[in-house]
C-alpha cells in the first residue's frame, strides 16, 4: 500500500475541506436568503461540477493555471514556480470541483431553519451576523457537518481533475486514486486491490456518517 499517496491525499482533503467550509458558509447563506433575481445564475455555476465531465473542468483549470494566464504569471512571479502540476494547483482545482458538495448540504440546512426565529431575532435588534451565529448556524449544524464530510470524501476519490492538473508526481500530486491507476497500469493488481479496498471501506464509512447525521435527533438549538 502506498502510504505516501495516502498521506498526501489526506492532507489534500483536509486542506480543501477547511477552505470549502470558509467559502461555503457565506455562499450558502447568500444563495438561501438572497432575493436577487440572478441568484439562480450563481447557483447554476456553483453546481456546474456536478454535471460537467472532470476532463472538461480540468482542461479549463489547467489553462487558467498555465504560465501564459494571468493567474499563472502572478503565481510564478510570487513563488518562482508554476502552478500546474503542483500540490497548490491540486488544492485550487479540488476546491472548484468539490464546491457543490459543500454548498448544497449547507444551503439545504439553512433553508430548513424556521424563518420566524430569524425574524424574531431581527425584531429584537440582533444584527445579521449575530442572528447567523446564534440562530441559523446552530440549527444547521448537521448540514454543515454533512458538507464537510462530503467534500472531504469527494476530494479523496478525485481522479480526473487530479490527473489533468497534477499528473502523477510521487510525494507531490500522486494521490490514492492515481496510485491505484498506476498499479493497474503496471499490472500490480495485489497492490491496487489493497488500496482500492481501503478506499472502499473509507467511502462506506463516510456514507454511514452522512446518513447517520441525517437520522440522528439533534438536540442542539439556538444559542442563548
BELQUIWO-V873933 format. One line per field, one symbol per residue. phi: phi as a letter, one per 30 degrees, with the letter a starting at -180 (. if undefined). A space follows every 50 residues. Layout:
# BELQUIWO-V873933
phi->???
This chain:
# BELQUIWO-V873933
phi->.dddddddddddddddddddddddedddddddcdcddcdddddddddedd cdeeddddddddddcddcdeddddddddcibdcdibdddddddddddced dcdddddddddddeddddddddddjddddddddccddedcdddddddddd ddddddcdbddddddcibceibbddddddddddddcicdddddddddddd ddddddddddddddcdddcdbedd
